Amino acid sequence: MDKLTAFIDSSNYAESVCDHAAWIAGQLGLSVELVHVLERQQGHHAPADLSGSIGLGARTALLEELAELDAQNAKVAQKRGRLLLEGALERLAAEGVTDVKTRLRNGDFVEAIEDVSADSRVIVIGKRGEGADFASGHLGSNLERAVRTAKQPVFVAARAFKPIHRVLVAYDGGPSAEKAVDRVISSHILQETDATLLTVCKEGDPMAGKAETALKRLQDAGVTAKLVLRQGHAEKVIEDVAAETGADLLVMGAYGHSRIRALVIGSTTTAVLRACKIPVFLVR
C-alpha cells in the first residue's frame, strides 16, 4: 500500500493533520488522500401531537419549510467541505506533496475509517474534532471508535506539527506492543530517531525482563534506544517521561494488556490522550 489517508474538518487540528500527513508522505514516498466527512445530521421534526395547538395544514407547511431548510444546510455543508479540502490541498502542495486526491463523502465518520482502511498504509486524524469542547479538554467522540475500527495504524495528530526526532514507546508486553516495537524497527523514519522504551513496572518484575528483550531487539536493529522502568499511574508516567525525554511522538499498541491496555481502548482512553501533548501513533 502506497497511500496515506488524512481526515480533516474545521477544527483547530486540521492544519496539524495536514502538516503531519505531508511529513509522513514525504518521508515514505506515499500519495495522500484527503477526506472530509459530511456526517448525518438529526433531521428536524414537528411535534408528534399538535392537536388543539396547530392545524394540520399549518403543520404540513412547517414540515415543508423545515425540509427546505435541511436541503439548504446540506448545500452549505458541501460547499464548506469543498473549501476545506481545497485549503488542505494547497497546504500539502506548499510542503511539496503533489500526489494528492480529495474526497468529500456523506455518512458516518467511523464507516469512512473502515472503508479506507483496506488500501491505506496509515490513517491520520486529529485528537479533537470540530465539535469538541476545548474548555473541558473533551476528546473527539469518534476517536476511540475510529481506533477500534481501523485495520491500519492510526496517527493521532497533536495541536501543532513538530518534526519527529525522539520517540517514546509505551511497552506492556502484549501482542500489539510487540508490533509497536516492530514498527519502530521496520520504519526507516522511526529507526533514525532516538527511542525510549517505557514500561510501567518495578525492577525485578517479570515485565521488566520482557522489556529488556524488546530493548535488545531495538538495539540489534540499529535503533538508538534506552529503557525506562517506572511505577505509578500509566497515563501520568507516560506524560512525565515524555516531558523528561523531550519525546516528539508516542508509539504504542492499540490493544494490549496490563495497565497500559486501558490507556488506549477502554474507559480511560481520554486520560492518556488528554495528558499526552505529543502525537500518538497507535499500532494494530
Residue pairs with C-beta under 8 A, 6 or more apart in sequence:
1 119
1 120
1 121
1 152
2 29
2 30
2 31
2 121
3 30
3 31
3 32
3 33
3 119
3 120
3 121
4 21
4 24
4 25
4 28
4 30
4 31
4 32
4 33
4 120
4 121
4 122
4 123
4 124
5 32
5 33
5 35
5 116
5 120
5 122
5 123
5 124
6 17
6 18
6 20
6 21
6 32
6 33
6 34
6 35
6 88
6 123
6 124
6 125
7 17
7 35
7 36
7 37
7 109
7 112
7 113
7 123
7 124
7 125
7 126
8 14
8 17
8 18
8 34
8 35
8 36
8 84
8 85
8 88
8 126
9 36
9 37
9 84
9 126
9 129
9 130
10 80
10 84
10 130
11 126
11 128
11 129
11 130
11 132
12 128
12 134
12 159
13 126
13 127
13 128
13 129
13 157
13 158
13 159
14 84
14 88
14 126
15 91
15 161
16 126
16 157
16 158
16 159
16 160
16 161
17 124
17 125
17 126
17 157
18 34
18 88
18 91
18 92
18 95
19 91
19 95
19 157
19 161
20 124
20 155
20 157
20 161
20 279
21 32
21 34
21 92
21 97
21 124
22 32
22 91
22 92
22 95
22 96
22 97
23 95
23 161
23 163
23 164
24 30
24 122
24 124
24 155
24 189
25 31
25 32
25 92
25 97
25 99
26 95
26 96
26 97
27 188
27 189
28 121
28 189
30 121
30 122
31 99
31 100
31 101
32 92
32 97
32 99
32 100
32 101
33 100
33 101
33 102
33 103
33 116
33 120
34 85
34 88
34 89
34 92
34 100
34 101
34 102
34 103
35 102
35 103
35 104
35 105
35 112
35 116
36 81
36 84
36 85
36 102
36 103
36 104
36 105
37 105
37 106
37 107
37 108
37 109
37 112
38 74
38 77
38 78
38 81
38 104
38 105
38 106
38 107
39 107
39 108
39 109
40 106
40 107
40 108
41 70
41 73
43 66
43 70
44 66
44 67
44 69
44 70
45 66
46 59
46 62
46 63
46 66
50 59
54 62
78 104
81 104
82 104
85 102
85 103
85 104
86 102
88 102
89 100
89 102
92 98
92 100
93 100
105 112
109 142
109 146
110 142
110 145
110 146
110 149
113 123
113 146
113 149
113 150
114 149
114 150
114 151
116 123
117 123
117 149
117 150
117 151
117 152
118 151
120 152
121 152
122 152
122 153
122 154
122 155
123 146
123 150
123 152
123 153
123 154
123 155
124 154
124 155
124 157
125 140
125 143
125 146
125 154
125 155
125 156
125 157
126 140
126 156
126 157
127 139
127 140
127 143
127 156
127 157
127 158
127 159
127 273
127 280
128 134
128 138
128 139
128 140
129 140
129 141
129 142
131 140
131 141
132 138
132 139
132 140
132 141
137 270
137 274
138 270
139 269
139 270
139 273
139 274
143 156
143 269
143 273
144 265
144 269
146 154
147 154
147 254
147 264
147 265
147 282
148 265
150 284
151 284
152 284
153 183
153 281
153 282
153 283
153 284
154 254
154 281
154 282
155 279
155 280
155 281
155 282
156 273
156 279
156 280
156 281
156 282
157 279
158 276
158 277
158 278
158 279
159 277
162 248
162 278
163 248
164 189
164 190
164 193
164 248
164 249
164 279
165 193
165 194
165 248
166 193
166 194
166 195
166 196
166 245
166 246
166 247
166 248
166 249
167 184
167 190
167 193
167 194
167 195
167 196
167 247
167 248
167 249
167 250
167 251
168 195
168 196
168 198
168 238
168 241
168 242
168 245
168 247
168 249
168 250
168 251
168 278
169 180
169 181
169 184
169 195
169 196
169 197
169 198
169 250
169 251
169 252
170 177
170 180
170 198
170 234
170 238
170 250
170 251
170 252
170 253
170 260
170 263
171 177
171 180
171 181
171 197
171 198
171 199
171 210
171 211
171 214
171 252
171 260
172 199
172 200
172 207
172 253
172 256
172 257
172 258
172 259
172 260
172 261
173 199
173 207
173 210
173 211
173 214
173 256
173 257
173 258
174 253
174 255
174 256
174 257
174 258
174 260
174 261
175 253
175 255
175 256
176 252
176 253
176 254
176 255
176 256
176 283
176 284
177 214
177 252
177 253
177 256
177 260
178 214
178 253
179 253
179 283
179 284
180 251
180 252
180 253
180 281
180 283
181 197
181 214
181 217
181 218
183 190
183 251
183 281
183 283
184 190
184 191
184 195
184 218
184 223
184 251
185 191
185 217
185 218
185 221
185 223
190 223
190 249
190 251
191 221
191 222
191 223
193 223
193 224
193 248
193 249
194 224
194 225
195 218
195 223
195 224
195 225
195 226
196 225
196 226
196 227
196 228
196 241
196 245
196 247
197 211
197 214
197 215
197 218
197 225
197 226
197 227
197 228
198 228
198 230
198 237
198 238
198 241
199 207
199 208
199 210
199 211
199 227
199 228
199 229
199 230
200 230
200 231
200 232
200 234
200 237
200 258
200 259
200 260
201 207
201 208
201 211
201 229
201 231
202 208
202 229
202 231
203 229
205 229
207 258
208 229
211 227
211 229
212 227
215 225
215 226
215 227
218 225
219 225
228 241
228 245
230 237
230 240
230 241
231 237
233 259
234 259
234 260
234 262
234 263
234 272
235 263
235 268
235 271
235 272
235 275
235 276
236 275
238 250
238 263
238 272
238 275
238 276
239 275
239 276
239 277
241 247
242 250
242 276
242 277
242 278
247 278
248 278
248 279
249 278
249 279
249 280
249 281
250 276
250 278
250 279
250 280
250 281
251 280
251 281
251 283
252 260
252 263
252 264
252 280
252 281
252 282
252 283
253 260
253 264
253 282
253 283
253 284
254 264
254 265
254 282
254 283
254 284
255 261
255 264
255 265
255 284
256 264
262 268
263 269
263 271
263 272
264 272
264 282
272 280
273 280
